[in-house]
Amino acid sequence: MGIVKISDQMHENLRVASGALSRSINAQAEHWLRIGMLAETNPDLRYSDICQMLLRAAQDGPSLADAVATTPIAQRRHHA
C-alpha cells in the first residue's frame, strides 16, 4: 500500500462520487484506477465491456491481470 497525492479537485470529485455510489473514497479511487488501467491496456473496449469484464472477474475470482488477459482483444493481440 502506498500514498498517492492527488489534486484537491480530484479529491472532491472522489468524495462526491463515493457518496453517490456508496463506496469509500479509497474504494472509489481504486475503481477509477482499475477502469483507467483497463481502458488504456484495452483501447478497443467500450466502458460497458470493461464493466462486464470486471463483473465476470468478480464472479470467477481471478486477478485483474487474468481478467485483462482473457478478453477477446487481449487474446487477439497476444496471438498476433
Backbone bond lengths (Angstrom), bond angles and torsions (degrees), N, CA, C in turn:
res aa  C-N    CA-C-N  psi(-1)  N-CA   C-N-CA  omega(-1)  CA-C   N-CA-C  phi
1 M - - - 1.449 - - 1.516 107.62 -
2 G 1.292 115.86 145.89 1.448 120.86 -179.43 1.511 111.29 -142.40
3 I 1.305 113.90 -179.42 1.459 120.50 178.86 1.520 107.86 -111.51
4 V 1.315 115.59 132.13 1.452 121.76 177.56 1.515 107.44 -119.04
5 K 1.315 115.82 126.30 1.462 119.55 178.42 1.519 109.17 -88.42
6 I 1.313 115.49 131.68 1.456 121.15 178.53 1.524 108.64 -129.77
7 S 1.304 115.57 164.13 1.464 120.12 -179.86 1.522 110.80 -69.58
8 D 1.312 115.25 158.98 1.467 120.14 176.44 1.524 111.03 -60.13
9 Q 1.332 116.84 -38.04 1.466 120.56 179.97 1.526 111.05 -65.38
10 M 1.333 117.32 -42.04 1.465 119.75 178.26 1.528 110.27 -65.60
11 H 1.320 117.33 -38.37 1.468 119.81 177.75 1.528 110.07 -62.80
12 E 1.314 116.99 -40.58 1.467 120.39 177.93 1.525 110.28 -64.20
13 N 1.338 116.93 -42.36 1.464 120.70 176.78 1.529 110.67 -59.75
14 L 1.322 116.35 -42.54 1.465 120.95 177.36 1.520 111.50 -62.40
15 R 1.325 115.81 -43.07 1.457 120.67 -178.77 1.525 110.54 -61.23
16 V 1.326 116.57 -46.59 1.462 121.34 -179.10 1.536 110.66 -65.27
17 A 1.334 116.59 -48.02 1.461 120.26 -178.78 1.526 111.36 -64.54
18 S 1.320 117.30 -40.30 1.460 119.71 -178.71 1.524 111.01 -64.67
19 G 1.318 116.96 -37.45 1.462 120.32 176.70 1.518 112.01 -66.55
20 A 1.318 116.00 -42.71 1.464 120.17 -178.75 1.520 112.12 -68.52
21 L 1.320 116.79 -30.64 1.465 120.63 -175.01 1.528 113.00 -105.92
22 S 1.328 116.20 11.15 1.474 121.78 176.97 1.524 113.16 55.81
23 R 1.323 115.50 44.15 1.461 121.77 175.70 1.524 108.32 -122.41
24 S 1.314 115.74 158.32 1.461 118.83 170.41 1.531 107.63 -71.02
25 I 1.309 116.58 162.60 1.471 119.90 177.59 1.525 109.49 -60.00
26 N 1.330 117.58 -42.65 1.463 120.21 179.01 1.524 111.65 -63.62
27 A 1.321 117.51 -41.36 1.466 120.57 179.06 1.525 110.89 -64.72
28 Q 1.335 116.90 -38.25 1.463 119.98 178.29 1.520 110.56 -66.37
29 A 1.331 116.82 -42.87 1.465 120.38 178.22 1.526 110.25 -61.40
30 E 1.330 117.10 -44.40 1.460 120.65 179.58 1.525 110.77 -63.54
31 H 1.314 117.05 -38.82 1.476 120.87 177.40 1.528 110.19 -60.61
32 W 1.329 116.89 -49.07 1.461 119.88 179.58 1.521 111.71 -63.52
33 L 1.326 117.74 -37.78 1.465 120.92 177.06 1.521 110.64 -63.05
34 R 1.316 116.52 -44.17 1.464 121.43 179.90 1.531 110.42 -62.29
35 I 1.331 116.44 -46.67 1.473 120.70 179.28 1.525 110.06 -60.83
36 G 1.318 116.63 -45.67 1.463 120.77 -179.71 1.514 112.54 -62.76
37 M 1.338 117.03 -42.63 1.455 120.86 179.00 1.523 110.59 -62.35
38 L 1.327 116.20 -45.44 1.462 119.68 179.54 1.530 111.60 -65.86
39 A 1.326 117.06 -37.69 1.470 120.16 178.72 1.532 110.71 -65.94
40 E 1.320 117.22 -40.08 1.465 119.65 -179.75 1.523 112.04 -71.61
41 T 1.318 117.76 -36.39 1.466 120.14 -178.61 1.521 112.67 -84.95
42 N 1.318 116.97 -11.52 1.471 122.71 178.30 1.521 109.26 -136.48
43 P 1.332 118.15 67.51 1.469 120.51 -172.16 1.523 115.09 -63.10
44 D 1.318 117.69 -16.69 1.466 120.14 179.68 1.526 112.79 -85.64
45 L 1.343 117.56 -7.91 1.462 120.09 179.80 1.521 110.98 -83.06
46 R 1.312 115.37 141.81 1.459 121.04 172.58 1.522 108.42 -82.62
47 Y 1.322 116.23 163.99 1.457 120.92 178.28 1.525 110.76 -56.47
48 S 1.335 117.22 -42.07 1.468 120.10 -179.80 1.527 111.37 -64.60
49 D 1.332 118.28 -33.60 1.467 121.42 176.43 1.530 110.12 -65.44
50 I 1.322 116.47 -42.13 1.461 121.33 179.22 1.520 110.08 -63.29
51 C 1.323 117.09 -43.74 1.471 120.45 178.35 1.517 110.99 -61.35
52 Q 1.329 117.45 -43.25 1.466 120.75 178.49 1.527 110.82 -63.23
53 M 1.336 117.29 -39.51 1.449 121.48 178.57 1.536 110.44 -62.84
54 L 1.330 116.79 -42.37 1.459 120.65 178.80 1.520 111.51 -66.60
55 L 1.324 117.19 -38.53 1.459 120.20 177.10 1.534 111.56 -64.06
56 R 1.336 116.97 -43.08 1.463 120.44 176.89 1.521 110.75 -62.09
57 A 1.329 116.79 -42.51 1.463 120.66 -179.88 1.523 110.90 -63.24
58 A 1.317 117.05 -38.60 1.463 120.58 179.36 1.526 110.87 -67.22
59 Q 1.325 116.82 -36.47 1.469 120.48 178.88 1.521 111.58 -72.86
60 D 1.316 116.17 -40.69 1.461 121.12 -175.13 1.524 112.60 -84.59
61 G 1.335 116.86 -24.92 1.442 121.05 177.27 1.517 117.04 87.78
62 P 1.345 121.12 3.46 1.462 118.13 178.36 1.519 111.43 -73.89
63 S 1.300 115.84 165.24 1.461 120.49 178.30 1.526 109.47 -70.56
64 L 1.307 116.34 166.52 1.460 121.16 179.02 1.526 110.31 -60.03
65 A 1.314 117.86 -38.11 1.465 120.95 179.04 1.526 110.48 -61.84
66 D 1.320 117.06 -40.10 1.461 120.33 177.30 1.520 110.56 -64.35
67 A 1.332 116.68 -39.71 1.465 120.58 179.28 1.518 110.32 -62.41
68 V 1.318 117.66 -41.41 1.466 121.17 179.10 1.523 109.77 -66.26
69 A 1.321 117.27 -42.79 1.463 121.27 -176.35 1.516 112.85 -67.67
70 T 1.323 118.42 -22.38 1.462 120.27 -176.64 1.523 113.28 -96.71
71 T 1.319 118.01 4.49 1.461 118.90 176.92 1.519 109.35 -75.06
72 P 1.324 117.86 148.57 1.458 119.50 179.50 1.524 113.26 -55.70
73 I 1.322 118.40 -39.83 1.461 120.91 -179.31 1.519 110.62 -65.61
74 A 1.331 117.00 -44.02 1.466 120.29 178.59 1.519 110.21 -62.58
75 Q 1.323 117.62 -37.54 1.457 120.73 179.27 1.524 110.29 -65.87
76 R 1.335 116.62 -42.63 1.463 119.82 179.47 1.522 110.41 -63.20
77 R 1.317 118.01 -42.29 1.463 121.06 179.75 1.525 110.46 -65.92
78 H 1.326 117.13 -39.48 1.454 121.57 -177.22 1.521 111.24 -65.25
79 H 1.331 116.49 -36.43 1.466 120.55 -177.17 1.521 112.78 -88.94
80 A 1.311 116.91 -7.28 1.467 119.74 -177.21 1.514 112.28 -75.95
